[in-house]
Amino acid sequence: MATMTPEQWGILFEPKLRKVFFQTYKEIDEQFSKVFKTEKSKKREETDFHAAELGIWDKHGDSVDYEDFEPGDEVTYRHETFSKGVLIPFELAEDDQYNVIGPRGAGTKRTEALARGARARVEQDSADVLNDGFTVNGYDGVPLFSDDHPTIKGDNQSNLITTRFSEDALKEARLKMRKQLTEAELKMSAIGKKLVVPADGEYDALVVTQTTAKTGSDHNDKNVVGGMIDSVVVMDYLDNGAGTDDYKWFLMDPNLHELTFFWRVKPEFFNDKSIDRFILKYTGRMRFSVGYSNWRGIVGSNATV
């Protein structure tokens, strides 16, 4: 259990400082909620269940052709608890001349510091669903992005490409998504309209999606695919791809994808006093889970060629 000491913060006891710079940041907009469908939960865990839909209708003969719904896999979101705290001795709070860690400072700046750590955890865990999506097996026994997703009533399918980001690669991803089928091999008509990239890919993504002419060409060809993308989301916690010149990138159908984030308890903050030890306590706590319920509606590239 860590406790701050007067020796660490002695400079705050001297009134000669003109001002104190405390590390604060103007927070950017949430990134995870632009990628994941965010929902509230009132239970210990949430479970999604897969079932194969009915297939395409047959031409009627002498009787109706009856077909069974077939059960599939279950996906469970189990909410985890995260917390962080800071301990401040009474004397340190009392003698602080600048309210950095004193009574007022501790009540605001300490909470802000705790909140930033909570935000980082949420963004990191959300991004890791995509970071790990090429190596960690999911509900169907293969990673989120795979060329071998099993289906209940049909052949195995793919939502993986290994192409570096470009206008042509974006076309490839859109086509692969458009060909995704349901468990009963019905066309889903999934349309990739949202592009998700790490910070390294922001410039390339904006060039391709905002340029009217075909990129990398001396001809006057139009950039058709760029206008088909509604939004570009940059996630700072996304890892790079397979090589130094590569980066992971993802194309999503905002309506059909099943990347989901559940808030069980949003970040909440508390303060208390330990009278016997003369310590001020500031703590934060939250509960959430994040994952995916279906691989459809999204295509990912780990950029290896």
C-alpha positions as CSV (number, residue, x, y, z in Angstrom):
1,M,0.0,0.0,0.0
2,A,1.7,3.2,-1.2
3,T,1.5,6.4,0.8
4,M,2.7,9.8,-0.2
5,T,5.3,11.4,2.2
6,P,6.2,15.1,3.0
7,E,9.7,14.4,1.9
8,Q,8.5,13.6,-1.7
9,W,6.5,16.8,-1.9
10,G,8.5,19.2,0.2
11,I,8.6,21.9,-2.5
12,L,4.8,22.4,-2.1
13,F,5.4,23.7,1.5
14,E,7.4,26.7,0.3
15,P,5.3,29.8,-0.8
16,K,8.1,31.0,-3.2
17,L,6.7,29.1,-6.2
18,R,4.8,31.4,-8.6
19,K,2.6,28.5,-9.8
20,V,2.5,24.8,-9.8
21,F,2.2,22.8,-13.0
22,F,0.1,19.7,-12.4
23,Q,-0.1,17.2,-15.1
24,T,-3.5,17.5,-16.6
25,Y,-4.7,16.8,-20.1
26,K,-7.6,18.0,-22.2
27,E,-9.2,14.7,-22.8
28,I,-10.0,13.8,-26.4
29,D,-13.4,12.3,-27.3
30,E,-13.9,8.7,-26.3
31,Q,-12.6,6.3,-29.0
32,F,-13.9,2.9,-27.8
33,S,-17.6,4.1,-28.0
34,K,-17.1,5.0,-31.7
35,V,-16.2,1.4,-32.4
36,F,-18.0,-0.7,-29.9
37,K,-21.8,-0.8,-29.3
38,T,-22.1,0.4,-25.7
39,E,-24.8,-1.0,-23.5
40,K,-25.7,-1.1,-19.8
41,S,-25.9,-4.3,-17.8
42,K,-27.8,-5.0,-14.6
43,K,-26.5,-8.5,-14.1
44,R,-23.2,-10.3,-13.1
45,E,-22.7,-11.3,-16.7
46,E,-24.4,-11.1,-20.1
47,T,-24.8,-14.1,-22.5
48,D,-25.5,-14.1,-26.3
49,F,-26.6,-17.3,-28.0
50,H,-26.1,-18.2,-31.6
51,A,-28.7,-20.1,-33.7
52,A,-28.8,-20.9,-37.4
53,E,-31.5,-19.0,-39.2
54,L,-33.9,-20.8,-41.6
55,G,-32.6,-21.2,-45.1
56,I,-33.9,-19.9,-48.4
57,W,-37.4,-20.9,-49.4
58,D,-38.0,-23.9,-51.7
59,K,-40.4,-24.1,-54.5
60,H,-43.6,-25.5,-53.2
61,G,-44.3,-29.1,-54.1
62,D,-46.8,-31.5,-52.6
63,S,-46.2,-30.2,-49.1
64,V,-44.4,-27.5,-47.1
65,D,-40.7,-28.2,-46.5
66,Y,-40.1,-27.8,-42.7
67,E,-36.7,-26.8,-41.3
68,D,-35.4,-26.7,-37.8
69,F,-33.6,-23.9,-36.1
70,E,-30.2,-25.3,-35.0
71,P,-28.4,-24.1,-31.9
72,G,-24.9,-22.7,-32.0
73,D,-22.3,-21.2,-29.7
74,E,-22.7,-19.1,-26.6
75,V,-20.8,-15.9,-25.9
76,T,-20.5,-14.7,-22.2
77,Y,-19.5,-11.2,-21.1
78,R,-18.4,-11.4,-17.5
79,H,-17.9,-8.0,-15.9
80,E,-14.6,-7.4,-14.2
81,T,-13.9,-4.9,-11.4
82,F,-11.1,-2.3,-11.7
83,S,-9.9,0.1,-9.0
84,K,-7.2,2.6,-8.0
85,G,-6.6,4.8,-5.0
86,V,-4.2,7.3,-3.5
87,L,-3.3,7.9,0.2
88,I,-2.4,11.3,1.5
89,P,-1.1,12.0,5.1
90,F,-3.0,14.7,6.9
91,E,0.2,16.8,7.4
92,L,0.9,16.8,3.7
93,A,-2.6,18.0,2.8
94,E,-2.5,20.6,5.6
95,D,0.9,22.1,4.7
96,D,0.4,22.2,0.9
97,Q,0.5,25.9,-0.1
98,Y,-0.9,25.5,-3.6
99,N,-3.8,23.1,-3.2
100,V,-2.1,20.6,-5.5
101,I,-2.6,17.7,-3.0
102,G,-4.2,19.7,-0.2
103,P,-7.9,19.8,0.7
104,R,-9.1,21.4,-2.5
105,G,-6.5,20.0,-4.8
106,A,-6.9,16.4,-3.5
107,G,-10.7,16.6,-4.1
108,T,-10.4,17.7,-7.7
109,K,-7.0,16.9,-9.2
110,R,-6.6,13.6,-7.5
111,T,-10.0,12.6,-8.9
112,E,-9.0,13.8,-12.3
113,A,-5.8,11.7,-12.1
114,L,-7.9,8.6,-11.1
115,A,-10.3,9.3,-13.9
116,R,-7.5,9.4,-16.5
117,G,-6.3,6.0,-15.4
118,A,-9.8,4.6,-15.7
119,R,-10.2,6.0,-19.2
120,A,-6.9,4.4,-20.2
121,R,-8.0,1.0,-18.9
122,V,-11.3,1.2,-20.9
123,E,-9.6,2.3,-24.1
124,Q,-6.8,-0.3,-23.7
125,D,-9.1,-3.3,-23.1
126,S,-11.4,-2.3,-25.9
127,A,-8.5,-1.9,-28.4
128,D,-7.2,-5.3,-27.2
129,V,-10.2,-7.0,-28.6
130,L,-8.9,-6.0,-32.0
131,N,-5.2,-6.3,-31.2
132,D,-5.8,-9.9,-30.1
133,G,-8.2,-10.6,-32.9
134,F,-5.6,-12.3,-35.1
135,T,-4.2,-14.7,-32.5
136,V,-6.6,-15.4,-29.6
137,N,-9.4,-17.9,-30.3
138,G,-13.0,-16.7,-29.8
139,Y,-16.3,-18.4,-29.3
140,D,-16.1,-20.4,-32.6
141,G,-12.7,-21.8,-31.9
142,V,-10.7,-19.4,-34.2
143,P,-9.7,-15.8,-33.8
144,L,-12.0,-12.9,-34.4
145,F,-10.3,-12.4,-37.8
146,S,-9.8,-15.7,-39.6
147,D,-10.2,-17.3,-43.0
148,D,-11.7,-20.4,-41.4
149,H,-14.8,-19.4,-39.4
150,P,-17.0,-22.5,-39.0
151,T,-20.8,-22.1,-39.7
152,I,-23.7,-24.3,-38.6
153,K,-25.2,-25.0,-41.9
154,G,-22.7,-24.0,-44.5
155,D,-19.0,-23.8,-45.5
156,N,-16.3,-22.1,-43.5
157,Q,-16.0,-18.3,-44.1
158,S,-13.4,-15.6,-43.9
159,N,-13.2,-12.0,-42.6
160,L,-9.4,-11.8,-42.8
161,I,-7.2,-10.1,-45.3
162,T,-3.4,-9.6,-45.1
163,T,-3.0,-6.6,-47.4
164,R,-1.4,-3.3,-46.4
165,F,-3.8,-0.4,-46.4
166,S,-4.5,1.2,-49.7
167,E,-7.4,2.1,-51.9
168,D,-7.2,-1.4,-53.6
169,A,-7.0,-3.1,-50.2
170,L,-10.1,-1.2,-49.0
171,K,-11.9,-2.4,-52.1
172,E,-10.9,-6.0,-51.2
173,A,-12.1,-5.6,-47.7
174,R,-15.5,-4.2,-48.8
175,L,-16.0,-7.0,-51.2
176,K,-15.0,-9.7,-48.6
177,M,-17.6,-8.2,-46.2
178,R,-20.2,-8.0,-48.9
179,K,-19.9,-11.7,-49.4
180,Q,-20.4,-12.7,-45.8
181,L,-23.2,-15.1,-45.2
182,T,-25.4,-16.0,-42.2
183,E,-25.2,-19.4,-40.4
184,A,-27.8,-20.6,-43.0
185,E,-25.8,-19.3,-45.9
186,L,-28.1,-16.3,-46.7
187,K,-26.4,-13.1,-47.9
188,M,-26.2,-10.5,-45.2
189,S,-25.5,-7.5,-47.6
190,A,-22.9,-6.2,-45.0
191,I,-21.5,-2.9,-46.2
192,G,-18.2,-1.6,-44.9
193,K,-18.7,2.1,-44.0
194,K,-16.5,2.7,-41.0
195,L,-12.7,2.5,-41.1
196,V,-10.7,1.9,-37.9
197,V,-7.0,2.5,-37.8
198,P,-4.2,3.1,-35.3
199,A,-2.4,6.5,-35.1
200,D,0.1,5.3,-37.6
201,G,-2.6,4.8,-40.2
202,E,-4.5,8.1,-39.7
203,Y,-2.9,10.0,-42.6
204,D,-3.2,7.1,-45.1
205,A,-6.8,6.6,-44.1
206,L,-7.7,10.3,-44.6
207,V,-5.8,10.4,-48.0
208,V,-7.8,7.5,-49.4
209,T,-11.2,8.5,-48.0
210,Q,-11.0,12.2,-48.7
211,T,-9.3,12.2,-52.1
212,T,-11.5,12.4,-55.2
213,A,-8.9,11.1,-57.6
214,K,-7.4,7.6,-57.5
215,T,-4.4,7.6,-55.2
216,G,-0.9,6.7,-56.7
217,S,-2.1,7.1,-60.3
218,D,-1.1,9.6,-63.0
219,H,-4.4,9.1,-64.7
220,N,-7.6,11.1,-64.1
221,D,-9.3,8.1,-62.5
222,K,-11.9,8.7,-59.8
223,N,-11.4,7.4,-56.3
224,V,-14.7,5.6,-56.0
225,V,-14.2,3.7,-52.8
226,G,-13.2,6.7,-50.7
227,G,-16.7,8.2,-50.9
228,M,-18.2,4.9,-49.7
229,I,-16.6,5.4,-46.2
230,D,-18.7,7.4,-43.8
231,S,-16.2,7.8,-41.0
232,V,-12.6,7.1,-39.9
233,V,-11.9,6.3,-36.3
234,V,-8.4,6.4,-34.8
235,M,-7.8,4.2,-31.8
236,D,-4.5,5.2,-30.1
237,Y,-4.3,1.9,-28.2
238,L,-4.2,-0.2,-31.4
239,D,-0.9,-2.0,-31.9
240,N,1.1,-2.0,-35.1
241,G,0.8,-4.9,-37.5
242,A,3.3,-7.5,-38.6
243,G,6.1,-5.3,-39.8
244,T,7.5,-1.8,-39.2
245,D,5.9,-0.5,-42.3
246,D,2.6,-2.2,-41.7
247,Y,-0.3,-1.6,-39.3
248,K,-3.5,-3.3,-38.4
249,W,-6.7,-1.8,-39.9
250,F,-10.3,-2.7,-39.8
251,L,-13.5,-2.1,-41.8
252,M,-16.9,-2.3,-40.2
253,D,-20.6,-2.3,-41.0
254,P,-21.9,0.0,-38.2
255,N,-25.3,-1.7,-38.2
256,L,-24.3,-5.3,-38.4
257,H,-21.1,-5.7,-36.3
258,E,-21.3,-7.2,-32.9
259,L,-18.4,-5.7,-31.0
260,T,-20.0,-4.9,-27.6
261,F,-19.0,-3.0,-24.5
262,F,-21.1,-3.5,-21.3
263,W,-21.0,-1.0,-18.4
264,R,-22.0,-2.7,-15.2
265,V,-20.8,0.3,-13.0
266,K,-19.4,3.4,-14.6
267,P,-16.4,5.0,-12.8
268,E,-17.3,6.2,-9.4
269,F,-15.1,8.0,-6.9
270,F,-15.0,8.0,-3.1
271,N,-13.0,9.7,-0.3
272,D,-12.6,8.8,3.3
273,K,-10.3,9.3,6.3
274,S,-8.3,6.8,8.2
275,I,-8.4,8.4,11.7
276,D,-6.1,6.0,13.4
277,R,-3.4,6.5,10.7
278,F,-4.3,10.2,9.8
279,I,-4.6,9.4,6.1
280,L,-6.9,10.8,3.5
281,K,-8.1,8.2,1.0
282,Y,-9.2,8.8,-2.5
283,T,-10.4,5.8,-4.5
284,G,-12.1,5.0,-7.8
285,R,-13.9,1.9,-9.0
286,M,-15.7,0.6,-12.1
287,R,-17.0,-2.6,-13.6
288,F,-17.3,-3.5,-17.3
289,S,-16.8,-6.2,-19.9
290,V,-15.9,-5.9,-23.6
291,G,-15.7,-8.4,-26.5
292,Y,-17.6,-9.6,-29.5
293,S,-20.6,-11.8,-30.1
294,N,-20.2,-12.4,-33.8
295,W,-17.3,-12.1,-36.3
296,R,-19.6,-10.9,-39.1
297,G,-19.9,-7.2,-40.0
298,I,-16.2,-6.6,-39.7
299,V,-13.0,-7.4,-41.7
300,G,-9.5,-7.0,-40.3
301,S,-6.0,-6.9,-41.8
302,N,-2.8,-7.7,-40.1
303,A,-0.9,-6.4,-43.1
304,T,1.8,-9.1,-43.8
305,V,2.3,-8.5,-47.6
